[in-house]
Structure formats: structure tokens, C-alpha cells
């Protein structure tokens, strides 16, 4: 690799650490290097710090025949307010989620599915 190529990648790297996931998704096709570094922990950690975005996992457990949902941060040194899932209807199970936090849930009482966004509570 030459220094001009490395400089371009460094600039792209820095810009993307301030960018939205939509922009990052579009820029992943620029090159294999670009695609690779956007999935690395150092990149996602730096982007989280610069954009004030939290990263983690939804964990669902069964307690007394009811699903309980919690959120666990990847970076345990970060502080965030307690996330409440009270906006979800009772007796729902999370089927899947997206990288942006959209959840697909379903109820046990009938074939009813919900798509919701924790950030907007809708």
C-alpha cells in the first residue's frame, strides 16, 4: 500500500466514526479494507464515544413463565440510564432485533406481531 492510499483510508475511517449506520452501510462497498474496519471493535467503540450511541445486547429470560428483557452494554465502563421495556405489551417474546435496536416481538394470546423501537417507544 502507498501513503496516499493509507491517507485516504485514514480520512474515511475518521469521517465514518462520526457517521450514521446508513452512511457506514453505503461506504462498506468502497473497498475490502473499508468494509473490514467498520466491523472492528476499535472502530465501533470510537464511533459509540463520538456519536453517544450505546452498543450491547438484548437478553431475554423466562422468570415465572414470563419473559423478562434486559439490555447489556458491550462497554461496561459506559454509563447509561436504566432501559425500561414497560412500553411493550405484556406476555411478548422478542423474536429478533436489528443493529439499530428495532425489535420484532409476538404475543402468546394470538398471532399478533409487534415491531418496536426502544428509542422512540413506538
N, C-alpha and C positions, 0 to 999 in steps of 0.2 A: 504494500500500500504506500501511496505517496502522501506527502504532508498536506497537499491541497484536499485530497480525499478525506484524510483524517480531520482536517479543519471543518469540512462540510458536515461530517458525521457529528462532530462535537457541537456545532451550531444547531443541527437538527435535534440532537439529544437535549440540549438546554431548552430550546423552544417547546419541545414536546412535554417537558416536565411541568410546564405551565398550561398545557392544552387540555381540552375536553377529550373524553373517551372516543367521541365521534371523530374528532380530528386524528387522534392516535390510530384509530382503526383504518382511516384512509391512508395514513402515512406508512403503514406497515408494508405496503406494496412497493415502496421506493426501492428497497434493497433487502437482501437477507440479513445484513448487519442491523439495519433499522428494525426489522421485524424481531430479531433476536433480543436486542437490548430492551425493547418495550415490555418484555415478559420477565426481565431480571428483577430480583428483589431490590437491588440498589436503585434502579430506576423507579419502581413503584413506590418505594419508601420516600425517595426525594420528591416525587410528584405529590404524594399524600401530604408531605410537610408544606410544600409550596401552594397547594390548592386547598388546604384544610379539609381534605377528604379522608374519611376513615376507611380502612380495609379490614376485612375479617370474614367470619363465617357465621351463618345461622346454624344453631344447633337446636334440634327438636328432640325432646324426650317424652316418655309416657310416664305420668305420675297419677296414680289412682284412676286409671282408664281415661285420662285427659292428656292431650298433647300440650306440653309446655315449650315455649320458644324463647331462646336467648341468643344474644349476639356476642361473639368472642373476637376481640381485636387481634390482628396479626402482631402489631407493635404494642406490647404490653406497657411500654413507657408512656404511651399517649393517654391523655385523659379525655373522656367523653361523657356526656350526660347519660344516665341510665335510659336505655331504649325500652319503651313500652310497646307491647303488641296488643294492648287492650282495644284498639280500633278494629281488630279482626273479629268476625262473628265467632261465637263460642262453638266449640267442637269442630274446629277445622284442622286439617292436616296440610302442612306445606309439602307440595309435590316437587317443586323445583324453584330455582331463583336464577336471575341473570346477574352479570357482573355489576350492573348498575343498581341492584337491590330490589328489582321488581319480583314479587312472589306470585307463584301460581298455587292456590290452595283449593281444597274441596271439602265439602261438608259430609258428615256421615248420615244425616237425615234424608238425603236425597241426592240426585245427581246435579248438584249445584257447584259451580266452579267460580272462584274469585281471582282476579288479578289485582294486585295492590302494590303501591309504592310506599315504603315505610317513611320516606322523607316527606311526602305530601299527606300521608294518612288517608289516601283515597284508593 
